[in-house]
Amino acid sequence: MLAILDPFSGISGDMTLGALIEVGLDPKWLQALPNRLGLADVQVRITRTERSHIACTKVDFEIPPQPHGRHLAEITEIVSRSEAPESVKARATEAFRTLATVEGAMHGVDPEAVHLHEVGAVDAILDIIGAIWGFEILGVSRVHCGTISLGDGNVRAAHGTLPVPAPATLRLLEGHAVRMGPPGSGELVTPTGAALIRVLSQGPPPQTIIPRRDGYGAGTKELHGRPNVLRLILAEVVPAHGTGLEYVFQLATDIDDMTPEHIAVAAEALRAEGALDVTVSAVQMKKGRLGSRIEVLAAPQDVARLEQALFAHTTTLGVRRVPIERSVLVREERKIRVLDHDVRLKVATLPNGERRVKPELEDLKKLALESGRPVAELAALALTLSERE
């Protein structure tokens, strides 16, 4: 099951929670969430309402006096001691760490020293953990996001009056499709909403889906002639026969001050960090200098880590990020016995239903060393044996 966020009137944490309730998240689970996070005396109010004649769900938190904002270490402590599954803790921690990194870059301070004001408040902590956990409870394997309406005008923040979108919000949305306006709407995307998109979204929605359920989460303010709601769609993708769609990111940087040996080491480090693919090509840079372009293919959940790895292992000063939709063959892995050794087989199903089989090279190399037989001969033997099964 995949989920599609449709932020045609922006997105916030409470709008996301309201939409999750609409598509099946148990309200009682959400009402018990503060206790699961060790946030005593916080009450969750869930109401049915309307925004421009669209029926929707509004989520509010009734919170006793709390610190206005927290440092990253305090927030990660709340996350780590919660009852959330480890996968939820990891993604929630990533959301807060990304926020702290962005805020730190904006103000020139270390992320650990950043005092997260709006996002460090109790309601924002509940929004982020609740939304990430809620998607997992509903069995959502992928989240996609449509074009995001940002709003206009100015917004009051802890650091004074800022233009919409606020600087940190805009940076969190880099790589996603956005549009300004509509006029007179004010702020439509909160930092919490932007953080959820950053850590959850795997790019734009597929062009063809089978909708299964939809719901609307209500924003706080009324917009003239426009429902201030977030639409959430649960759906299934319709792949071509033998293929499936994947949404990944391409990270790229051009470098002219590293030796080929050092670039090769960096490429291996990126692969070890979990890159789906790493390629290096020659480019001509300014002043006629020859350089190297490093392109990294990354799963959405790995983008932040691989960007940091690029900065750590190369001399780059900037990394380009582009969301990519790619069609991939359906693949599986099998094992076969060759000369009393296990050899893995990669089996890909072509669109016409035929199968393509390839033995795993690392297994063949190991078997070649032990048996003294050539890799090519062992590969042919593995394929022959696989055809007999």
Short mmCIF file of the C-alpha atoms (twelve columns), coordinates in Angstrom:
data_MODEL
# 
_entry.id   MODEL 
# 
loop_
_atom_site.group_PDB 
_atom_site.id 
_atom_site.type_symbol 
_atom_site.label_atom_id 
_atom_site.label_alt_id 
_atom_site.label_comp_id 
_atom_site.label_asym_id 
_atom_site.label_seq_id 
_atom_site.Cartn_x 
_atom_site.Cartn_y 
_atom_site.Cartn_z 
_atom_site.pdbx_PDB_model_num 
ATOM 1   C CA . MET A 1   0.000   0.000   0.000   1 
ATOM 2   C CA . LEU A 2   1.276   3.475   -0.852  1 
ATOM 3   C CA . ALA A 3   0.129   6.841   0.492   1 
ATOM 4   C CA . ILE A 4   -0.104  10.053  -1.501  1 
ATOM 5   C CA . LEU A 5   0.006   13.430  0.239   1 
ATOM 6   C CA . ASP A 6   -1.872  16.090  -1.728  1 
ATOM 7   C CA . PRO A 7   -0.873  19.414  -0.081  1 
ATOM 8   C CA . PHE A 8   -2.900  21.691  -2.378  1 
ATOM 9   C CA . SER A 9   -3.482  23.888  0.694   1 
ATOM 10  C CA . GLY A 10  -0.153  23.145  2.341   1 
ATOM 11  C CA . ILE A 11  0.721   20.707  5.093   1 
ATOM 12  C CA . SER A 12  1.264   20.696  8.834   1 
ATOM 13  C CA . GLY A 13  1.683   17.986  11.434  1 
ATOM 14  C CA . ASP A 14  -1.862  18.236  12.788  1 
ATOM 15  C CA . MET A 15  -3.311  18.176  9.256   1 
ATOM 16  C CA . THR A 16  -1.371  14.964  8.608   1 
ATOM 17  C CA . LEU A 17  -2.678  13.338  11.782  1 
ATOM 18  C CA . GLY A 18  -6.245  14.345  10.937  1 
ATOM 19  C CA . ALA A 19  -5.919  12.821  7.469   1 
ATOM 20  C CA . LEU A 20  -4.484  9.609   8.944   1 
ATOM 21  C CA . ILE A 21  -7.527  9.322   11.245  1 
ATOM 22  C CA . GLU A 22  -9.779  9.756   8.204   1 
ATOM 23  C CA . VAL A 23  -8.176  6.856   6.327   1 
ATOM 24  C CA . GLY A 24  -8.280  4.414   9.210   1 
ATOM 25  C CA . LEU A 25  -5.869  5.253   12.028  1 
ATOM 26  C CA . ASP A 26  -7.583  4.447   15.346  1 
ATOM 27  C CA . PRO A 27  -8.423  7.692   17.217  1 
ATOM 28  C CA . LYS A 28  -7.940  5.877   20.538  1 
ATOM 29  C CA . TRP A 29  -4.378  5.032   19.536  1 
ATOM 30  C CA . LEU A 30  -3.647  8.697   18.867  1 
ATOM 31  C CA . GLN A 31  -5.255  9.744   22.148  1 
ATOM 32  C CA . ALA A 32  -2.946  7.347   23.993  1 
ATOM 33  C CA . LEU A 33  0.175   8.553   22.162  1 
ATOM 34  C CA . PRO A 34  1.296   11.190  24.722  1 
ATOM 35  C CA . ASN A 35  1.511   8.527   27.444  1 
ATOM 36  C CA . ARG A 36  3.505   6.263   25.131  1 
ATOM 37  C CA . LEU A 37  6.001   9.111   24.735  1 
ATOM 38  C CA . GLY A 38  6.146   9.930   28.429  1 
ATOM 39  C CA . LEU A 39  4.446   13.314  27.914  1 
ATOM 40  C CA . ALA A 40  2.161   13.411  30.924  1 
ATOM 41  C CA . ASP A 41  -1.082  15.418  31.140  1 
ATOM 42  C CA . VAL A 42  -1.248  16.080  27.389  1 
ATOM 43  C CA . GLN A 43  -4.785  15.590  26.038  1 
ATOM 44  C CA . VAL A 44  -5.644  14.845  22.391  1 
ATOM 45  C CA . ARG A 45  -8.856  16.344  21.024  1 
ATOM 46  C CA . ILE A 46  -10.198 14.884  17.769  1 
ATOM 47  C CA . THR A 47  -13.214 16.549  16.149  1 
ATOM 48  C CA . ARG A 48  -15.118 16.297  12.892  1 
ATOM 49  C CA . THR A 49  -15.468 19.655  11.172  1 
ATOM 50  C CA . GLU A 50  -15.682 21.356  7.770   1 
ATOM 51  C CA . ARG A 51  -13.399 23.559  5.722   1 
ATOM 52  C CA . SER A 52  -15.168 25.240  2.787   1 
ATOM 53  C CA . HIS A 53  -17.865 22.526  2.919   1 
ATOM 54  C CA . ILE A 54  -15.325 19.675  2.873   1 
ATOM 55  C CA . ALA A 55  -15.849 17.286  5.799   1 
ATOM 56  C CA . CYS A 56  -12.553 16.674  7.580   1 
ATOM 57  C CA . THR A 57  -10.927 15.786  10.896  1 
ATOM 58  C CA . LYS A 58  -9.169  18.269  13.185  1 
ATOM 59  C CA . VAL A 59  -6.558  17.183  15.729  1 
ATOM 60  C CA . ASP A 60  -5.581  19.463  18.633  1 
ATOM 61  C CA . PHE A 61  -3.395  18.956  21.675  1 
ATOM 62  C CA . GLU A 62  -4.217  20.415  25.078  1 
ATOM 63  C CA . ILE A 63  -0.808  20.911  26.649  1 
ATOM 64  C CA . PRO A 64  0.109   22.115  30.160  1 
ATOM 65  C CA . PRO A 65  2.956   24.655  30.476  1 
ATOM 66  C CA . GLN A 66  6.075   23.270  28.806  1 
ATOM 67  C CA . PRO A 67  9.531   24.504  27.740  1 
ATOM 68  C CA . HIS A 68  9.192   26.503  24.521  1 
ATOM 69  C CA . GLY A 69  11.482  24.473  22.386  1 
ATOM 70  C CA . ARG A 70  14.233  21.956  23.129  1 
ATOM 71  C CA . HIS A 71  17.710  21.030  21.997  1 
ATOM 72  C CA . LEU A 72  18.203  18.039  19.726  1 
ATOM 73  C CA . ALA A 73  19.555  15.845  22.525  1 
ATOM 74  C CA . GLU A 74  16.410  16.407  24.610  1 
ATOM 75  C CA . ILE A 75  14.142  15.504  21.710  1 
ATOM 76  C CA . THR A 76  16.092  12.389  20.742  1 
ATOM 77  C CA . GLU A 77  15.898  11.275  24.374  1 
ATOM 78  C CA . ILE A 78  12.094  11.524  24.244  1 
ATOM 79  C CA . VAL A 79  12.105  9.482   21.031  1 
ATOM 80  C CA . SER A 80  14.527  6.827   22.309  1 
ATOM 81  C CA . ARG A 81  12.635  6.133   25.543  1 
ATOM 82  C CA . SER A 82  9.250   5.892   23.810  1 
ATOM 83  C CA . GLU A 83  7.389   2.664   23.014  1 
ATOM 84  C CA . ALA A 84  7.678   3.295   19.269  1 
ATOM 85  C CA . PRO A 85  9.127   0.572   17.001  1 
ATOM 86  C CA . GLU A 86  12.797  0.991   16.152  1 
ATOM 87  C CA . SER A 87  11.977  1.873   12.543  1 
ATOM 88  C CA . VAL A 88  9.755   4.731   13.742  1 
ATOM 89  C CA . LYS A 89  12.374  5.935   16.220  1 
ATOM 90  C CA . ALA A 90  15.021  5.969   13.496  1 
ATOM 91  C CA . ARG A 91  12.920  7.996   11.058  1 
ATOM 92  C CA . ALA A 92  11.661  10.405  13.732  1 
ATOM 93  C CA . THR A 93  15.225  10.970  14.917  1 
ATOM 94  C CA . GLU A 94  16.223  11.595  11.296  1 
ATOM 95  C CA . ALA A 95  13.457  14.209  10.999  1 
ATOM 96  C CA . PHE A 96  14.584  16.128  14.076  1 
ATOM 97  C CA . ARG A 97  18.271  15.806  13.199  1 
ATOM 98  C CA . THR A 98  17.574  17.107  9.688   1 
ATOM 99  C CA . LEU A 99  15.694  20.053  11.166  1 
ATOM 100 C CA . ALA A 100 18.556  20.807  13.531  1 
ATOM 101 C CA . THR A 101 21.087  20.536  10.698  1 
ATOM 102 C CA . VAL A 102 19.093  22.928  8.509   1 
ATOM 103 C CA . GLU A 103 18.546  25.398  11.346  1 
ATOM 104 C CA . GLY A 104 22.206  25.178  12.290  1 
ATOM 105 C CA . ALA A 105 23.294  25.878  8.722   1 
ATOM 106 C CA . MET A 106 20.936  28.883  8.551   1 
ATOM 107 C CA . HIS A 107 22.358  30.375  11.762  1 
ATOM 108 C CA . GLY A 108 25.951  29.170  11.526  1 
ATOM 109 C CA . VAL A 109 25.914  26.945  14.620  1 
ATOM 110 C CA . ASP A 110 26.396  23.255  15.343  1 
ATOM 111 C CA . PRO A 111 23.172  21.199  15.070  1 
ATOM 112 C CA . GLU A 112 23.561  19.982  18.654  1 
ATOM 113 C CA . ALA A 113 23.552  23.597  19.848  1 
ATOM 114 C CA . VAL A 114 20.392  24.593  17.971  1 
ATOM 115 C CA . HIS A 115 17.386  25.381  20.157  1 
ATOM 116 C CA . LEU A 116 14.418  24.089  18.176  1 
ATOM 117 C CA . HIS A 117 11.604  26.474  19.018  1 
ATOM 118 C CA . GLU A 118 8.417   25.651  17.121  1 
ATOM 119 C CA . VAL A 119 9.528   22.113  16.240  1 
ATOM 120 C CA . GLY A 120 10.834  21.378  19.725  1 
ATOM 121 C CA . ALA A 121 7.441   22.045  21.296  1 
ATOM 122 C CA . VAL A 122 5.329   19.138  22.545  1 
ATOM 123 C CA . ASP A 123 2.719   19.376  19.807  1 
ATOM 124 C CA . ALA A 124 5.368   19.203  17.067  1 
ATOM 125 C CA . ILE A 125 7.013   16.181  18.727  1 
ATOM 126 C CA . LEU A 126 3.636   14.440  18.826  1 
ATOM 127 C CA . ASP A 127 2.943   15.431  15.218  1 
ATOM 128 C CA . ILE A 128 6.182   14.008  13.833  1 
ATOM 129 C CA . ILE A 129 6.294   10.776  15.834  1 
ATOM 130 C CA . GLY A 130 2.532   10.262  15.506  1 
ATOM 131 C CA . ALA A 131 2.529   10.712  11.726  1 
ATOM 132 C CA . ILE A 132 5.539   8.447   11.094  1 
ATOM 133 C CA . TRP A 133 4.170   5.789   13.450  1 
ATOM 134 C CA . GLY A 134 0.651   6.165   12.026  1 
ATOM 135 C CA . PHE A 135 1.764   5.420   8.474   1 
ATOM 136 C CA . GLU A 136 3.517   2.287   9.713   1 
ATOM 137 C CA . ILE A 137 0.420   1.111   11.619  1 
ATOM 138 C CA . LEU A 138 -1.666  1.486   8.452   1 
ATOM 139 C CA . GLY A 139 0.780   -0.707  6.550   1 
ATOM 140 C CA . VAL A 140 1.992   2.037   4.212   1 
ATOM 141 C CA . SER A 141 5.198   0.960   2.493   1 
ATOM 142 C CA . ARG A 142 5.796   4.152   0.461   1 
ATOM 143 C CA . VAL A 143 4.736   7.782   0.778   1 
ATOM 144 C CA . HIS A 144 4.620   10.161  -2.191  1 
ATOM 145 C CA . CYS A 145 3.888   13.866  -2.289  1 
ATOM 146 C CA . GLY A 146 2.216   16.035  -4.913  1 
ATOM 147 C CA . THR A 147 2.945   19.699  -5.656  1 
ATOM 148 C CA . ILE A 148 3.073   21.710  -2.430  1 
ATOM 149 C CA . SER A 149 1.307   25.077  -2.042  1 
ATOM 150 C CA . LEU A 150 3.564   27.274  0.093   1 
ATOM 151 C CA . GLY A 151 1.330   30.316  0.753   1 
ATOM 152 C CA . ASP A 152 2.503   33.920  0.754   1 
ATOM 153 C CA . GLY A 153 3.178   36.937  2.965   1 
ATOM 154 C CA . ASN A 154 5.100   36.804  6.235   1 
ATOM 155 C CA . VAL A 155 5.094   34.692  9.374   1 
ATOM 156 C CA . ARG A 156 6.058   35.467  12.960  1 
ATOM 157 C CA . ALA A 157 8.715   33.092  14.318  1 
ATOM 158 C CA . ALA A 158 11.094  32.918  17.271  1 
ATOM 159 C CA . HIS A 159 13.674  34.851  15.240  1 
ATOM 160 C CA . GLY A 160 11.271  37.602  14.174  1 
ATOM 161 C CA . THR A 161 9.193   38.187  11.065  1 
ATOM 162 C CA . LEU A 162 10.170  35.947  8.168   1 
ATOM 163 C CA . PRO A 163 8.990   35.655  4.562   1 
ATOM 164 C CA . VAL A 164 6.791   32.734  3.562   1 
ATOM 165 C CA . PRO A 165 8.050   30.110  3.198   1 
ATOM 166 C CA . ALA A 166 10.327  30.466  6.216   1 
ATOM 167 C CA . PRO A 167 14.000  29.871  5.266   1 
ATOM 168 C CA . ALA A 168 14.291  26.526  7.076   1 
ATOM 169 C CA . THR A 169 10.986  25.321  5.607   1 
ATOM 170 C CA . LEU A 170 12.104  26.133  2.074   1 
ATOM 171 C CA . ARG A 171 15.419  24.346  2.540   1 
ATOM 172 C CA . LEU A 172 13.650  21.247  3.856   1 
ATOM 173 C CA . LEU A 173 11.556  21.159  0.672   1 
ATOM 174 C CA . GLU A 174 14.497  21.319  -1.745  1 
ATOM 175 C CA . GLY A 175 14.045  18.714  -4.453  1 
ATOM 176 C CA . HIS A 176 10.237  18.713  -4.189  1 
ATOM 177 C CA . ALA A 177 7.720   20.370  -6.514  1 
ATOM 178 C CA . VAL A 178 6.324   23.542  -4.913  1 
ATOM 179 C CA . ARG A 179 4.269   26.568  -5.954  1 
ATOM 180 C CA . MET A 180 3.843   29.976  -4.355  1 
ATOM 181 C CA . GLY A 181 0.451   31.229  -3.203  1 
ATOM 182 C CA . PRO A 182 -2.430  31.404  -3.428  1 
ATOM 183 C CA . PRO A 183 -2.469  35.171  -2.706  1 
ATOM 184 C CA . GLY A 184 -3.586  36.138  0.776   1 
ATOM 185 C CA . SER A 185 -3.252  32.652  2.227   1 
ATOM 186 C CA . GLY A 186 -0.339  33.311  4.604   1 
ATOM 187 C CA . GLU A 187 1.849   30.417  5.731   1 
ATOM 188 C CA . LEU A 188 0.554   27.072  4.450   1 
ATOM 189 C CA . VAL A 189 3.547   24.808  5.154   1 
ATOM 190 C CA . THR A 190 4.864   24.588  8.703   1 
ATOM 191 C CA . PRO A 191 8.389   23.402  9.550   1 
ATOM 192 C CA . THR A 192 6.826   20.234  10.983  1 
ATOM 193 C CA . GLY A 193 4.968   19.553  7.742   1 
ATOM 194 C CA . ALA A 194 8.109   20.186  5.703   1 
ATOM 195 C CA . ALA A 195 10.118  17.840  7.929   1 
ATOM 196 C CA . LEU A 196 7.552   15.065  7.434   1 
ATOM 197 C CA . ILE A 197 7.750   15.478  3.654   1 
ATOM 198 C CA . ARG A 198 11.557  15.444  3.822   1 
ATOM 199 C CA . VAL A 199 11.809  12.115  5.658   1 
ATOM 200 C CA . LEU A 200 8.718   10.339  4.305   1 
ATOM 201 C CA . SER A 201 8.221   11.296  0.666   1 
ATOM 202 C CA . GLN A 202 9.776   9.145   -2.042  1 
ATOM 203 C CA . GLY A 203 9.038   11.676  -4.754  1 
ATOM 204 C CA . PRO A 204 6.021   12.609  -6.875  1 
ATOM 205 C CA . PRO A 205 3.043   10.226  -7.082  1 
ATOM 206 C CA . PRO A 206 2.894   7.514   -9.743  1 
ATOM 207 C CA . GLN A 207 0.878   8.494   -12.792 1 
ATOM 208 C CA . THR A 208 -1.402  5.447   -12.555 1 
ATOM 209 C CA . ILE A 209 -2.825  4.206   -9.251  1 
ATOM 210 C CA . ILE A 210 -5.806  2.332   -7.856  1 
ATOM 211 C CA . PRO A 211 -7.276  4.548   -5.067  1 
ATOM 212 C CA . ARG A 212 -8.482  2.555   -2.060  1 
ATOM 213 C CA . ARG A 213 -9.303  5.216   0.529   1 
ATOM 214 C CA . ASP A 214 -8.991  8.963   0.986   1 
ATOM 215 C CA . GLY A 215 -9.418  11.463  3.796   1 
ATOM 216 C CA . TYR A 216 -8.930  15.121  4.717   1 
ATOM 217 C CA . GLY A 217 -7.047  16.593  7.662   1 
ATOM 218 C CA . ALA A 218 -8.142  20.085  8.708   1 
ATOM 219 C CA . GLY A 219 -5.849  23.062  9.110   1 
ATOM 220 C CA . THR A 220 -6.537  25.665  11.787  1 
ATOM 221 C CA . LYS A 221 -7.454  28.723  9.741   1 
ATOM 222 C CA . GLU A 222 -10.214 29.294  7.222   1 
ATOM 223 C CA . LEU A 223 -9.147  30.271  3.702   1 
ATOM 224 C CA . HIS A 224 -11.495 32.304  1.546   1 
ATOM 225 C CA . GLY A 225 -12.876 30.139  -1.255  1 
ATOM 226 C CA . ARG A 226 -10.432 27.320  -0.592  1 
ATOM 227 C CA . PRO A 227 -10.617 24.325  1.773   1 
ATOM 228 C CA . ASN A 228 -7.698  24.465  4.186   1 
ATOM 229 C CA . VAL A 229 -7.204  20.700  4.258   1 
ATOM 230 C CA . LEU A 230 -4.575  18.094  3.466   1 
ATOM 231 C CA . ARG A 231 -5.839  15.271  1.287   1 
ATOM 232 C CA . LEU A 232 -4.358  11.824  1.898   1 
ATOM 233 C CA . ILE A 233 -4.928  8.970   -0.553  1 
ATOM 234 C CA . LEU A 234 -4.187  5.323   0.138   1 
ATOM 235 C CA . ALA A 235 -3.677  3.458   -3.117  1 
ATOM 236 C CA . GLU A 236 -2.034  0.640   -4.981  1 
ATOM 237 C CA . VAL A 237 0.294   1.148   -7.907  1 
ATOM 238 C CA . VAL A 238 -0.421  -0.339  -11.335 1 
ATOM 239 C CA . PRO A 239 2.928   -1.574  -12.683 1 
ATOM 240 C CA . ALA A 240 3.556   -2.840  -16.169 1 
ATOM 241 C CA . HIS A 241 3.858   -6.610  -16.409 1 
ATOM 242 C CA . GLY A 242 7.191   -7.697  -14.998 1 
ATOM 243 C CA . THR A 243 8.168   -4.174  -13.912 1 
ATOM 244 C CA . GLY A 244 7.706   -1.928  -10.927 1 
ATOM 245 C CA . LEU A 245 8.177   1.762   -10.272 1 
ATOM 246 C CA . GLU A 246 10.791  3.028   -7.836  1 
ATOM 247 C CA . TYR A 247 11.302  6.582   -6.664  1 
ATOM 248 C CA . VAL A 248 14.905  7.438   -5.937  1 
ATOM 249 C CA . PHE A 249 17.149  10.485  -5.822  1 
ATOM 250 C CA . GLN A 250 20.210  11.266  -7.893  1 
ATOM 251 C CA . LEU A 251 22.945  13.103  -6.002  1 
ATOM 252 C CA . ALA A 252 25.631  14.667  -8.175  1 
ATOM 253 C CA . THR A 253 28.719  16.805  -7.725  1 
ATOM 254 C CA . ASP A 254 31.594  17.935  -9.980  1 
ATOM 255 C CA . ILE A 255 35.144  17.896  -8.599  1 
ATOM 256 C CA . ASP A 256 38.434  19.111  -10.089 1 
ATOM 257 C CA . ASP A 257 40.807  18.940  -7.123  1 
ATOM 258 C CA . MET A 258 40.932  15.225  -6.239  1 
ATOM 259 C CA . THR A 259 43.139  12.523  -7.712  1 
ATOM 260 C CA . PRO A 260 41.493  9.581   -9.526  1 
ATOM 261 C CA . GLU A 261 42.706  7.253   -6.766  1 
ATOM 262 C CA . HIS A 262 41.007  9.331   -4.062  1 
ATOM 263 C CA . ILE A 263 37.790  9.559   -6.095  1 
ATOM 264 C CA . ALA A 264 37.776  5.767   -6.452  1 
ATOM 265 C CA . VAL A 265 38.109  5.429   -2.676  1 
ATOM 266 C CA . ALA A 266 35.236  7.887   -2.190  1 
ATOM 267 C CA . ALA A 267 33.051  5.908   -4.605  1 
ATOM 268 C CA . GLU A 268 33.688  2.700   -2.657  1 
ATOM 269 C CA . ALA A 269 32.852  4.481   0.601   1 
ATOM 270 C CA . LEU A 270 29.539  5.671   -0.871  1 
ATOM 271 C CA . ARG A 271 28.675  2.135   -1.963  1 
ATOM 272 C CA . ALA A 272 29.481  0.918   1.537   1 
ATOM 273 C CA . GLU A 273 27.111  3.600   2.912   1 
ATOM 274 C CA . GLY A 274 24.231  2.035   0.978   1 
ATOM 275 C CA . ALA A 275 24.176  3.845   -2.369  1 
ATOM 276 C CA . LEU A 276 22.119  2.000   -4.982  1 
ATOM 277 C CA . ASP A 277 24.720  2.929   -7.585  1 
ATOM 278 C CA . VAL A 278 27.776  5.177   -7.911  1 
ATOM 279 C CA . THR A 279 29.205  6.285   -11.251 1 
ATOM 280 C CA . VAL A 280 32.147  8.540   -12.070 1 
ATOM 281 C CA . SER A 281 32.527  10.303  -15.431 1 
ATOM 282 C CA . ALA A 282 34.902  12.882  -16.894 1 
ATOM 283 C CA . VAL A 283 33.650  16.468  -17.292 1 
ATOM 284 C CA . GLN A 284 35.187  19.726  -18.462 1 
ATOM 285 C CA . MET A 285 34.847  22.441  -15.851 1 
ATOM 286 C CA . LYS A 286 35.507  26.172  -15.761 1 
ATOM 287 C CA . LYS A 287 38.766  27.519  -17.224 1 
ATOM 288 C CA . GLY A 288 39.062  24.336  -19.280 1 
ATOM 289 C CA . ARG A 289 39.985  22.194  -16.292 1 
ATOM 290 C CA . LEU A 290 39.240  18.481  -16.448 1 
ATOM 291 C CA . GLY A 291 37.188  17.175  -13.575 1 
ATOM 292 C CA . SER A 292 35.126  14.221  -12.422 1 
ATOM 293 C CA . ARG A 293 31.374  14.019  -11.916 1 
ATOM 294 C CA . ILE A 294 30.252  11.688  -9.135  1 
ATOM 295 C CA . GLU A 295 26.627  10.577  -9.428  1 
ATOM 296 C CA . VAL A 296 24.999  8.644   -6.620  1 
ATOM 297 C CA . LEU A 297 21.648  6.876   -6.810  1 
ATOM 298 C CA . ALA A 298 20.008  6.893   -3.376  1 
ATOM 299 C CA . ALA A 299 16.832  5.545   -1.832  1 
ATOM 300 C CA . PRO A 300 14.813  8.414   -0.293  1 
ATOM 301 C CA . GLN A 301 15.514  7.325   3.275   1 
ATOM 302 C CA . ASP A 302 19.266  7.299   2.556   1 
ATOM 303 C CA . VAL A 303 19.561  10.733  0.898   1 
ATOM 304 C CA . ALA A 304 20.611  12.705  3.985   1 
ATOM 305 C CA . ARG A 305 23.220  10.124  5.012   1 
ATOM 306 C CA . LEU A 306 24.701  9.841   1.513   1 
ATOM 307 C CA . GLU A 307 24.859  13.632  1.144   1 
ATOM 308 C CA . GLN A 308 26.862  13.752  4.360   1 
ATOM 309 C CA . ALA A 309 29.093  10.960  3.029   1 
ATOM 310 C CA . LEU A 310 29.760  12.955  -0.151  1 
ATOM 311 C CA . PHE A 311 30.812  15.953  1.925   1 
ATOM 312 C CA . ALA A 312 32.953  13.752  4.178   1 
ATOM 313 C CA . HIS A 313 34.756  11.728  1.488   1 
ATOM 314 C CA . THR A 314 35.193  14.354  -1.249  1 
ATOM 315 C CA . THR A 315 36.260  17.989  -1.517  1 
ATOM 316 C CA . THR A 316 32.876  19.101  -2.866  1 
ATOM 317 C CA . LEU A 317 31.261  22.292  -1.612  1 
ATOM 318 C CA . GLY A 318 27.772  21.429  -2.860  1 
ATOM 319 C CA . VAL A 319 25.612  18.488  -3.934  1 
ATOM 320 C CA . ARG A 320 22.781  18.581  -6.472  1 
ATOM 321 C CA . ARG A 321 19.697  16.510  -5.669  1 
ATOM 322 C CA . VAL A 322 17.092  15.424  -8.241  1 
ATOM 323 C CA . PRO A 323 14.109  13.078  -7.639  1 
ATOM 324 C CA . ILE A 324 13.928  10.329  -10.258 1 
ATOM 325 C CA . GLU A 325 11.225  7.841   -11.197 1 
ATOM 326 C CA . ARG A 326 12.636  4.632   -12.618 1 
ATOM 327 C CA . SER A 327 11.067  1.465   -13.935 1 
ATOM 328 C CA . VAL A 328 12.774  -1.692  -12.708 1 
ATOM 329 C CA . LEU A 329 12.358  -5.357  -13.471 1 
ATOM 330 C CA . VAL A 330 10.848  -7.566  -10.823 1 
ATOM 331 C CA . ARG A 331 13.765  -9.436  -9.295  1 
ATOM 332 C CA . GLU A 332 14.330  -12.318 -6.932  1 
ATOM 333 C CA . GLU A 333 17.304  -14.236 -5.590  1 
ATOM 334 C CA . ARG A 334 17.641  -18.012 -5.545  1 
ATOM 335 C CA . LYS A 335 20.393  -20.414 -4.543  1 
ATOM 336 C CA . ILE A 336 21.710  -23.393 -6.441  1 
ATOM 337 C CA . ARG A 337 24.299  -26.050 -5.533  1 
ATOM 338 C CA . VAL A 338 27.368  -26.004 -7.793  1 
ATOM 339 C CA . LEU A 339 30.169  -28.455 -6.945  1 
ATOM 340 C CA . ASP A 340 28.716  -28.774 -3.427  1 
ATOM 341 C CA . HIS A 341 28.759  -24.997 -2.891  1 
ATOM 342 C CA . ASP A 342 25.879  -22.505 -2.723  1 
ATOM 343 C CA . VAL A 343 25.808  -20.015 -5.595  1 
ATOM 344 C CA . ARG A 344 23.269  -17.222 -5.588  1 
ATOM 345 C CA . LEU A 345 21.294  -16.570 -8.765  1 
ATOM 346 C CA . LYS A 346 19.799  -13.195 -9.651  1 
ATOM 347 C CA . VAL A 347 16.546  -13.814 -11.494 1 
ATOM 348 C CA . ALA A 348 14.868  -10.936 -13.346 1 
ATOM 349 C CA . THR A 349 11.447  -11.188 -15.005 1 
ATOM 350 C CA . LEU A 350 11.217  -9.351  -18.342 1 
ATOM 351 C CA . PRO A 351 8.035   -7.490  -19.402 1 
ATOM 352 C CA . ASN A 352 7.177   -10.328 -21.808 1 
ATOM 353 C CA . GLY A 353 7.292   -12.847 -18.959 1 
ATOM 354 C CA . GLU A 354 10.657  -14.384 -19.852 1 
ATOM 355 C CA . ARG A 355 13.293  -14.720 -17.142 1 
ATOM 356 C CA . ARG A 356 16.931  -13.700 -17.183 1 
ATOM 357 C CA . VAL A 357 19.295  -15.494 -14.811 1 
ATOM 358 C CA . LYS A 358 22.763  -14.378 -13.720 1 
ATOM 359 C CA . PRO A 359 24.995  -16.108 -11.155 1 
ATOM 360 C CA . GLU A 360 26.446  -13.931 -8.405  1 
ATOM 361 C CA . LEU A 361 30.040  -13.111 -9.380  1 
ATOM 362 C CA . GLU A 362 31.378  -13.036 -5.817  1 
ATOM 363 C CA . ASP A 363 30.150  -16.600 -5.230  1 
ATOM 364 C CA . LEU A 364 31.721  -17.741 -8.515  1 
ATOM 365 C CA . LYS A 365 35.061  -16.110 -7.642  1 
ATOM 366 C CA . LYS A 366 35.141  -17.875 -4.278  1 
ATOM 367 C CA . LEU A 367 34.268  -21.205 -5.898  1 
ATOM 368 C CA . ALA A 368 36.903  -20.668 -8.607  1 
ATOM 369 C CA . LEU A 369 39.618  -20.190 -5.981  1 
ATOM 370 C CA . GLU A 370 38.581  -23.339 -4.135  1 
ATOM 371 C CA . SER A 371 38.036  -25.554 -7.198  1 
ATOM 372 C CA . GLY A 372 40.726  -24.220 -9.528  1 
ATOM 373 C CA . ARG A 373 38.204  -23.975 -12.367 1 
ATOM 374 C CA . PRO A 374 37.637  -20.779 -14.441 1 
ATOM 375 C CA . VAL A 375 34.866  -18.400 -13.495 1 
ATOM 376 C CA . ALA A 376 33.368  -18.551 -17.007 1 
ATOM 377 C CA . GLU A 377 33.122  -22.338 -16.832 1 
ATOM 378 C CA . LEU A 378 31.471  -22.197 -13.396 1 
ATOM 379 C CA . ALA A 379 28.992  -19.547 -14.587 1 
ATOM 380 C CA . ALA A 380 27.970  -21.747 -17.535 1 
ATOM 381 C CA . LEU A 381 27.600  -24.745 -15.204 1 
ATOM 382 C CA . ALA A 382 25.424  -22.729 -12.796 1 
ATOM 383 C CA . LEU A 383 23.132  -21.624 -15.636 1 
ATOM 384 C CA . THR A 384 22.845  -25.183 -16.946 1 
ATOM 385 C CA . LEU A 385 21.944  -26.502 -13.509 1 
ATOM 386 C CA . SER A 386 19.373  -23.719 -13.006 1 
ATOM 387 C CA . GLU A 387 17.636  -24.656 -16.271 1 
ATOM 388 C CA . ARG A 388 17.176  -28.209 -14.988 1 
ATOM 389 C CA . GLU A 389 15.340  -27.111 -11.855 1 
# 
